[in-house]
């Protein structure tokens, strides 16, 4: 995800199952746009409306992760 | 009867089902060697059959409403219908952080439940956030504190009044919220003594916390007078909803003049208690206190349901997310399946059951200190020379969960009995028979009961003074 334009990591690795990203558009807008594409992601992070929390679990396949990347590319574009 | 811990059943290398999985990524490359633990976690190693037997047997060492009549006074241990569990599962895959537009059904359910609870209690607005009864109390008292502060009276109003029959959580709540607690004596009829109340009221008082019916199971018949006196003195009236089951559908705390109520969904609204919980303690308020409710509240704009965080006077959040959501689903189910008439009828049956059992126990030789028509519960005493504790332990041996004992504090050797509406007449009669049988038992039998339970009579003093909370490898 951090290879996408408009996405910056908030913290460096290592991390466990979730991580915060700084987005070029407000989190609420991104969460709503992703939800319309059938993906629930970009949870709110206090204090900065451009911060969003993402996570993956063991049930997500590589295809799921790649489709999140494509959806995020679209909604940030 | 010894029962080994799962760790004591563990044998090195013993395994159950071995799942197949894809090769795992190298943890060291992901996290760095410095973040990896040096030794694997100490987990029990058992085969599947040992595991199944261990937890199946543990599940049999229980008493609950599904196995036993459970007349624990002031706890409203009514049956929790299984259909509600199915309903709760329908919502199990929601996440509290997902876009509210994709969780409209959940928000609609919360909004409807707020509306129903407001109607049942006669209040204007409800928060579903508090996690249980005492948490609801704290939320309610913090709302009252914020109200007095807004009016510039918080420095003067430093006292919360509670009757001497109050639930212990009431003075604890007031104290937690930074108030001094003053006790108001009960009169000879078991109700709040109005003269005693008048002596305590004044500009130094922030609130009165009351339960109605009170913990003696008696309806406070002078409640309108209590309410008038409180409000004339600028004091807020707080309703502890622990005993709402007695009056649901018949009388509303809001109509009695209460300004704040909390409800125990895990009592009155058939949500499981404790281990089957979590609990849920919504708080309802009158209009003048609505601005202080915790954030977020659920509101409806047009056809859309929203989480409203924009409430500048709010006391803030009192719990993560929006309350014990699956408990809310079960309470919503309860209200919808019973309907208004059903709720009324359940309260009526709760009162009928309590009064029938009161008369049965009186016949068996138990004393009833406030012997009049009770509400959903009543307080009994064993005959002179018997201890409430021995009766309670003897009941366990005879297959019944004991009532609440030694509470309320104003009755010696109190047995506080609440049968609830979901028990059949035969169960009440069997319980009364058992209570009678206990009075015929030899003294030493009673003093040493129970006999056939996984553990016998516990040393409660040692359990409090020197509890063993840690397991060490043998």
Interface residues (C-beta under 8 A of the other chain):
Chain A: X13 X14 X31 X32 X35 X40 X43 X44 X53
Chain B: X30 X31 X32 X35 X95 X97 X98 X99 X101 X102
